[in-house]
Amino acid sequence: QVQLVESGGGLVQAGGSLRLSCAASGSISSRNVMGWYRQAPGKQRDVVASIWTSGTTNYADSVKGRFTISRDNAKNAVYLQMNSLKPEDTAVYFCNLKSGPLPPRDYWGQGTQVTVSV
């Protein structure tokens, strides 16, 4: 059983910063991918950023240069530092873990609301 627990969402003014955290527990493969997705009302869930166990990262074009993903492999934790936030960043942010033999299974956190006001 794998569980993901997120924290760090909230309300911030445009131009501000927030840091999201996610801790995974349970049976997790040594090689995995952790990431953040977001879903705005009426829209599909899209990937924001991903980070492999090796440290390789990928970002959605809309957040490049503003968001930074990092991880602590010893803690099975992933973080998302969000700077220069815009109203269009408003969404529920979900932590994701891809773990296990190919094809890896997706695990999701409960989601945390990020609201950016003008």
N, C-alpha and C positions, 0 to 999 in steps of 0.2 A: 504494500500500500504506500503510495507516494502522496504527500500533501505539500501544497504550496501556500505560504502565508505572506500576504503583501501588507505593506504599510507605507504611509507617506503622502497620500493624496491630500487634496484640499482645495481651497479657494485662494487665488492669487491674482494680482493685477497684471495686465499686459506688461511685458518687459521683465517680470519677476522670475523667480527660480523656485523649483521644487525638486526634491530628491525622493525617488521611489526605491523601496527595498523589498526583496522577496527572498524568503528562506525556504529551501526544500528539505524534506525529511522522508525517510523510508528507504526502500531498495532502489538505489540510483546507480546506473552504470557509470564506470569510470570515465568513459568518453560520452559526452552529451552536449546538447546545445540548449542554452537558456536564452530567453528573449522576452521582449515586451510587445504586446499588441494593444491596439486601442479600437474602441467602437463608439462612434457618436450616434445619437438618436436617429433612427431610420436609415443607418448606413451599415455596411458590412464591417466585420472585424478585420483590420489590416495590421500587418507587421510594422512595428516602429524600428526595432533594432534587435540584433541577435549577436550572441557571442559564444564561440566554441570553447571547449575545454582548453584548447591551445592558446586562446586569447584572440583569435581572429574574429573580427567584427564586421557586421553589415548594418547599414542604416537606410531607412527610407529617404528618398531625396528631400522630402519636405522637412526633415529634421536635421539633416547634415549640417555640421557647424554649430548647432545649438544644443543638441543632446549628446550625452556620452554614456555609453553602457560599459559596465565593468563587472567583474565577478571575483568571488573569493572561493576557490575550489575547495579549500579545507572546510569551509562552512556551508558548501552547497548554496551559496547566496549570490544573487545578482542585483545590481543597482542600476538606476537610470537617473543621471543628473540632467535636469531639464533647465536650460537657461534661455533667456530672451523669449519667454513664452508668449504665444499669440492666442487670441480668442479661438482661432480655428484648431488649437490644440485641445480644446475642451472635449472630453470623452471619458469613458470608463476605460481604465488601463488594466490589462490582464497580464500577469506573469505566465510564461509558458516554459515548459521543460520537455525536450525531446530525448527520451532515454530508452535503452533496451536494445535487443538485437534488431537487425534490419527486417522490415521497416520499423523505425523507432515509434514508440507510442507517445502521444501527446498528453501532457498533464497540464491542468490549468488552475490558477489561483481564483479566488472569489471575485476579484476585480476591485479597483479603488477609483473613486471619482476624482477627476482633475477638472477644475473649472477655472477658466481664465477670463476675467472681466476686462472690459474696455477701459 
